[in-house]
Amino acid sequence: MRVKIEEIRDEGLKLNERMSLEQLGTALEGSGFRATEPLAVSASLRKVSGGVLLQGQFTSRVTAPCKRCLADAVLELPTSFTINLVPESLARGDDVLSEDEQEEKDRGQGESGGSFALDDADEELFDGKIIDLEPIVREQVQLALPMNAVCREDCKGLCGQCGQNLNEKQCDCAEKYVDPRFAALKNIKLQS
């Protein structure tokens, strides 16, 4: 999923690419989520003010254990994104900074060392010749993942005593469970 900057004409460039399950697997590694099918990505690229405007969309289909009952939760995650791709040479301002200013900026010192402007949050750097879409899409997949997956909104979860999945059937456990370690505390009478 690499695009040469020369391939982007004045009217822009539209792409329909696929990411395999193996490529998606690296994006989801360690997250607890598994991809269920390859990803179909639609993207358009347009040259704007020295950079490239990337607009893309996809729907990822993943599974993960439900946080309440541990059954498989199947999720569809529609994602749309817009990123301004800026050539590294333009972002560094090589032709504007003096040699001393450039050296200070490269060391990460000065007023902007270790920080970024909020307006730059949707910008990505590229080498100015080739745009690699795969890491951008992998990042967008990771950003689309929810903090916790549930199989359904009204999931009742597991019984804390016997482990029965309460979505399947109600268990016979007492509703007010008293931990045996604290049972003796029930008999204490406090005086005021």
DRENKE-36470 format. One line per 8 residues: number of its first residue (from 0); their letters; for each residue z, x, y of C-alpha. Coordinates in pm, whole numbers. Example, Ala and Ser with C-alpha at 12.3 -4.5 7.8 and 13.67 -1.06 7.14 Angstrom:
BEGIN
0 = AS = 780,1230,-450 | 714,1367,-106 .
//
This chain:
BEGIN
0 = MRVKIEEI = 0,0,0 | -110,263,247 | -324,190,552 | -511,450,753 | -496,387,1128 | -880,405,1145 | -903,99,915 | -743,-120,1186 .
8 = RDEGLKLN = -1026,-254,1403 | -997,-427,1742 | -965,-769,1576 | -688,-635,1352 | -655,-599,977 | -533,-857,728 | -396,-751,390 | -291,-934,75 .
16 = ERMSLEQL = -113,-688,-152 | 103,-712,-463 | 417,-518,-549 | 483,-475,-918 | 814,-549,-1087 | 872,-174,-1122 | 830,-118,-747 | 1060,-411,-674 .
24 = GTALEGSG = 1312,-282,-928 | 1372,29,-719 | 1438,-190,-413 | 1691,-403,-602 | 1857,-119,-792 | 2236,-141,-777 | 2238,-480,-600 | 2294,-699,-907 .
32 = FRATEPLA = 1966,-884,-840 | 1660,-872,-1068 | 1305,-959,-969 | 1146,-1229,-1186 | 784,-1185,-1079 | 566,-948,-877 | 570,-990,-501 | 264,-1114,-310 .
40 = VSASLRKV = 271,-977,45 | 52,-1106,329 | 38,-876,630 | -159,-839,950 | -179,-523,1157 | -298,-500,1518 | -317,-202,1751 | -101,-258,2060 .
48 = SGGVLLQG = -10,-14,2339 | -39,306,2138 | 131,163,1828 | 71,-99,1562 | 220,-447,1540 | 292,-543,1178 | 354,-906,1088 | 422,-990,726 .
56 = QFTSRVTA = 552,-1255,496 | 637,-1297,130 | 859,-1499,-102 | 1066,-1299,-347 | 1197,-1465,-661 | 1511,-1305,-799 | 1800,-1380,-1034 | 2163,-1272,-1020 .
64 = PCKRCLAD = 2491,-1381,-1179 | 2646,-1676,-994 | 2959,-1563,-809 | 3149,-1872,-930 | 3045,-1934,-1292 | 2849,-1618,-1392 | 2545,-1819,-1506 | 2207,-1694,-1387 .
72 = AVLELPTS = 2130,-1806,-1033 | 1755,-1825,-965 | 1672,-1777,-596 | 1356,-1802,-387 | 1383,-1597,-70 | 1103,-1665,182 | 1080,-1380,432 | 882,-1328,753 .
80 = FTINLVPE = 907,-1014,962 | 756,-848,1268 | 783,-474,1321 | 643,-255,1596 | 520,69,1435 | 533,358,1679 | 368,699,1619 | 628,977,1601 .
88 = SLARGDDV = 452,1172,1875 | 473,874,2113 | 837,801,2024 | 939,1162,2081 | 744,1177,2405 | 622,1528,2319 | 385,1543,2612 | 641,1413,2868 .
96 = LSEDEQEE = 956,1618,2794 | 1000,1979,2900 | 1060,2236,2627 | 1437,2246,2695 | 1465,1864,2700 | 1274,1839,2372 | 1500,2101,2212 | 1811,1910,2326 .
104 = KDRGQGES = 1671,1581,2196 | 1584,1737,1857 | 1947,1854,1823 | 2064,1495,1885 | 2253,1582,2202 | 2230,1455,2555 | 2270,1101,2678 | 2079,935,2394 .
112 = GGSFALDD = 2209,1151,2107 | 2324,934,1814 | 2237,599,1973 | 1944,366,2016 | 1847,93,2258 | 1866,-265,2134 | 1499,-313,2228 | 1409,-41,1975 .
120 = ADEELFDG = 1581,-214,1681 | 1255,-367,1555 | 1062,-40,1578 | 969,190,1291 | 819,536,1319 | 509,650,1135 | 315,976,1140 | 37,832,1358 .
128 = KIIDLEPI = -231,846,1087 | -112,654,779 | 119,352,752 | 299,322,418 | 388,-46,376 | 582,-10,51 | 911,122,200 | 891,-138,479 .
136 = VREQVQLA = 850,-424,230 | 1128,-284,7 | 1361,-278,308 | 1269,-638,397 | 1341,-746,37 | 1686,-585,60 | 1755,-753,394 | 1660,-1094,250 .
144 = LPMNAVCR = 1916,-1076,-33 | 2219,-1300,18 | 2572,-1159,10 | 2662,-1383,-285 | 2441,-1580,-518 | 2541,-1924,-644 | 2357,-2123,-909 | 2397,-2440,-699 .
152 = EDCKGLCG = 2597,-2536,-391 | 2839,-2762,-579 | 2913,-2508,-857 | 3269,-2563,-986 | 3305,-2213,-1131 | 3524,-2106,-1422 | 3875,-2221,-1513 | 4121,-1954,-1406 .
160 = QCGQNLNE = 4326,-2000,-1723 | 4088,-2045,-2015 | 3753,-1935,-1866 | 3571,-2263,-1939 | 3260,-2319,-1727 | 3366,-2631,-1534 | 3003,-2727,-1468 | 2957,-2789,-1842 .
168 = KQCDCAEK = 3284,-2971,-1923 | 3635,-3014,-1793 | 3903,-2815,-1977 | 4249,-2935,-2086 | 4444,-2678,-1884 | 4725,-2798,-1657 | 4610,-2840,-1299 | 4918,-2671,-1156 .
176 = YVDPRFAA = 4926,-2347,-1346 | 5250,-2150,-1318 | 5220,-1782,-1387 | 5479,-1701,-1660 | 5585,-1392,-1464 | 5703,-1614,-1179 | 5839,-1906,-1386 | 6202,-1793,-1342 .
184 = LKNIKLQS = 6168,-1823,-964 | 6135,-2202,-1000 | 6507,-2226,-1084 | 6633,-2042,-775 | 6819,-2261,-525 | 6819,-2136,-168 | 7106,-2225,63 | 7066,-2256,434 .
//
